[in-house]
Amino acid sequence: MLAAPSVAQRASIIEVRDHAELQDKFCAADPNVEHVLAAPAKLFVDARQVICDSGPYKLYRIVNAQDTDDFDYFLDPPFYANGKRLGCDGKAGRSMHVVALNCRPL
């Protein structure tokens, strides 16, 4: 028998159009809540960082080794940060202009 969770988990959607909006919205996000981040794929091309109070997050993409028509997208938190932080990853086709990443509290 499967037990249903007694309390539904909260989740939030962060939608951004450029790096400045990503910086503002992502850094203001509650690190205790799961998020879905929708952003232009081009934000992940250059190895830029998102600088939050908890430290710099690394923003990048790599070709998926198992499926070379796809990219894996990442927004990795600083390892040395104190307290809760979000770790984000996702996968999308090379031709996608907008990608979605799942962000989870760490």
Contact map, one row per residue, 1 for C-alpha under 8 A:
1110000000000000000000000000000000000000000000000000000000000000000000000000000000000000000000000000000000
1111000000000000000000000000000000000000000000000000000000000000000000000000000000000000000000000000000000
1111100000000000000000000000000000000000000000000000000000000000000000000000000000000000000000000000000000
0111110000000000000000000000000000000000000000000000000000000000000000000000000000000000000000000000000000
0011111100000000000000000000000000000000000000000000000000000000000000000000000000000000000000000000000000
0001111100000000000000000000000000000000000000000000000000000000000000000000000000000000000000000000000000
0000111110000000000000000000000000000000000000000000000000000000000000000000000000000000000000000000000000
0000111111000000000000000000000000000000000000000000000000000000000000000000000000000000000000000000000000
0000001111100000000000000000000000000000000000000000000000000000000000000000000000000000000000000000000000
0000000111110000000000000000000011000000000000000000000000000000000000000000000000000000000000000000000000
0000000011111000000000000000000011110000000000000000000000000000000000000000000000000000000000000000000000
0000000001111100000000000000000011110000000000000000000000000000000000000000000000000000000000000000000000
0000000000111110000000000000000000111100000000000000000000000000000000000000000000000000000000000000000000
0000000000011111000000001100000000111100000000000000000000000000000000000000000000000000000000000000000000
0000000000001111100000000000000000001110000000000000000000000000000000000000000000000000000000000000000000
0000000000000111111011001000000000001111000000000000000000000000000000000000000000000000000000000000000000
0000000000000011111011000000000000000011000000000000000000000000000000000000000000000000000000000000000000
0000000000000001111111000000000000000011001000000000000000000000000000000000000000000000000000000000000000
0000000000000001111111100000000000000000001000000000000000000000000000000000000000000000000000000000000000
0000000000000000011111110000000000000000000000000000000000000000000000000000000000000000000000000000000000
0000000000000001111111111000000000000000000000000000000000000000000000000000000000000000000000000000000000
0000000000000001111111111110000000000010000000000100000000000000000000000000000000000000000000000000000000
0000000000000000001111111110000000000000000000000111000000000000000000000000000000000000000000000000000000
0000000000000000000111111111000000000000000000000000000000000000000000000000000000000000000000000000000000
0000000000000101000011111111100000000000000000000000000000000000000000000000000000000000000000000000000000
0000000000000100000001111111100000000000000000000000000000000000000000000000000000000000000000000000000000
0000000000000000000001111111100000000000000000000011100000000000000000000000000000000000000000000000000000
0000000000000000000000011111110000000000000000000000000000000000000000000000000000000000000000000000000000
0000000000000000000000001111111000000000000000000000000000000000000000000000000000000000000000000000000000
0000000000000000000000000001111110000000000000000000000000000000000000000000000000000000000000000000000000
0000000000000000000000000000111111000000000000000000000000000000000000000000000000011100000000000000000110
0000000000000000000000000000011111000000000000000000000000000000000000000000000000011100000000000000000010
0000000001110000000000000000011111100000000000000000000000000000000000000000000000000000000000000000000110
0000000001110000000000000000001111110000000000000000000000000000000000000000000000000000000000000000011110
0000000000111100000000000000000011111000000000000000000000000000000000000000000000000000000000000000011100
0000000000111100000000000000000001111100000000000000000000000000000000000000000000000000000000000001111000
0000000000001111000000000000000000111110000000000000000000000000000000000000000000000000000000000001111000
0000000000001111000000000000000000011111000000000000000000000000000000000000000000000000000000000111100000
0000000000000011110001000000000000001111101000000000000000000000000000000000000000000000000000000111000000
0000000000000001110000000000000000000111111000000000000000000000000000000000000000000000000000001110000000
0000000000000000000000000000000000000011111110000000000000000000000000000000000000000000000000011110000000
0000000000000000000000000000000000000001111110000000000000000000000000000000000000000000000000001000000000
0000000000000000011000000000000000000011111111000000000000100000000000000000000000000000000000000000000000
0000000000000000000000000000000000000000111111110000000000111000000000001000000000000000000000000000000000
0000000000000000000000000000000000000000111111100000000000011000000000000000000000000000000000000000000000
0000000000000000000000000000000000000000001111110000000000010000000000000000000000000000000000000000000000
0000000000000000000000000000000000000000000111111000000001110000000000000000000000000000000000000000000000
0000000000000000000000000000000000000000000101111100000001110000000000000000000000000000000000000000000000
0000000000000000000000000000000000000000000000111110000111100000000000000000000000000000000000000000000000
0000000000000000000001100000000000000000000000011111000111100000000000000000000000000000000000000000000000
0000000000000000000000100010000000000000000000001111101110000000000000000000000000000000000000000000000000
0000000000000000000000100010000000000000000000000111111110000000000000000000000000000000000000000000000000
0000000000000000000000000010000000000000000000000011111000000000000000000000000000000000000000000000000000
0000000000000000000000000000000000000000000000000001111100000000000000000000010011001000000000000000000000
0000000000000000000000000000000000000000000000000011111110000000000000000000110010000000000000000000000000
0000000000000000000000000000000000000000000000001111011111000000000000000000110000000000000000000000000000
0000000000000000000000000000000000000000000000001111001111100000000000000011110000000000000000000000000000
0000000000000000000000000000000000000000000000111100000111110000000000000111110000000000000000000000000000
0000000000000000000000000000000000000000001100111100000011111000000000001111000000000000000000000000000000
0000000000000000000000000000000000000000000111110000000001111100000000001110000000000000000000000000000000
0000000000000000000000000000000000000000000110000000000000111110000000111100000000000000000000000000000000
0000000000000000000000000000000000000000000000000000000000011111000000111000000000000000000000000000000000
0000000000000000000000000000000000000000000000000000000000001111101111110000000000000000000000000000000000
0000000000000000000000000000000000000000000000000000000000000111111111110000000000000000000000000000000000
0000000000000000000000000000000000000000000000000000000000000011111100000000000000000000000000000000000000
0000000000000000000000000000000000000000000000000000000000000001111100000000000000000000000000000000000000
0000000000000000000000000000000000000000000000000000000000000011111111000000000000000000000000000000000000
0000000000000000000000000000000000000000000000000000000000000011111111100000000000000000000000000000000000
0000000000000000000000000000000000000000000000000000000000000011001111100000000000000000000011000000000000
0000000000000000000000000000000000000000000000000000000000000011001111110000000000000000001111000000000000
0000000000000000000000000000000000000000000000000000000000001111000111111000000000000000001111000000000000
0000000000000000000000000000000000000000000000000000000000001111000001111100000000000000111100000000000000
0000000000000000000000000000000000000000000100000000000000111100000000111110000000000000111100000000100000
0000000000000000000000000000000000000000000000000000000001111000000000011111000000000001110000000000100000
0000000000000000000000000000000000000000000000000000000011110000000000001111100000000011100000000000000000
0000000000000000000000000000000000000000000000000000000011100000000000000111110000000111100000000000000000
0000000000000000000000000000000000000000000000000000001111000000000000000011111010001110000000000000000000
0000000000000000000000000000000000000000000000000000011111000000000000000001111110000000000000000000000000
0000000000000000000000000000000000000000000000000000000000000000000000000000111110000000000000000000000000
0000000000000000000000000000000000000000000000000000000000000000000000000000011111000000000000000000000000
0000000000000000000000000000000000000000000000000000011000000000000000000000111111101000000000000000000000
0000000000000000000000000000000000000000000000000000010000000000000000000000000111110000000000000000000000
0000000000000000000000000000000000000000000000000000000000000000000000000000000011111000000000000000000000
0000000000000000000000000000001100000000000000000000000000000000000000000000000001111100000000000000000011
0000000000000000000000000000001100000000000000000000010000000000000000000000100010111110000000000000000011
0000000000000000000000000000001100000000000000000000000000000000000000000001100000011111000000000000001111
0000000000000000000000000000000000000000000000000000000000000000000000000011100000001111100000000000001111
0000000000000000000000000000000000000000000000000000000000000000000000000111000000000111110000000000111100
0000000000000000000000000000000000000000000000000000000000000000000000011111000000000011111000000000111000
0000000000000000000000000000000000000000000000000000000000000000000000011100000000000001111100000011110000
0000000000000000000000000000000000000000000000000000000000000000000001111000000000000000111110000011100000
0000000000000000000000000000000000000000000000000000000000000000000001111000000000000000011111010011000000
0000000000000000000000000000000000000000000000000000000000000000000011100000000000000000001111110000000000
0000000000000000000000000000000000000000000000000000000000000000000011100000000000000000000111110000000000
0000000000000000000000000000000000000000000000000000000000000000000000000000000000000000000011111000000000
0000000000000000000000000000000000000000100000000000000000000000000000000000000000000000000111111110000000
0000000000000000000000000000000000000001110000000000000000000000000000000000000000000000000000111110000000
0000000000000000000000000000000000000111100000000000000000000000000000000000000000000000000000011111000000
0000000000000000000000000000000000000111100000000000000000000000000000000000000000000000011100011111100000
0000000000000000000000000000000000011110000000000000000000000000000000000000000000000000011100000111110000
0000000000000000000000000000000000011100000000000000000000000000000000001100000000000001111000000011111000
0000000000000000000000000000000001111000000000000000000000000000000000000000000000000001110000000001111100
0000000000000000000000000000000001111000000000000000000000000000000000000000000000000111100000000000111110
0000000000000000000000000000001011100000000000000000000000000000000000000000000000000111000000000000011111
0000000000000000000000000000001111000000000000000000000000000000000000000000000000011110000000000000001111
0000000000000000000000000000000000000000000000000000000000000000000000000000000000011110000000000000000111
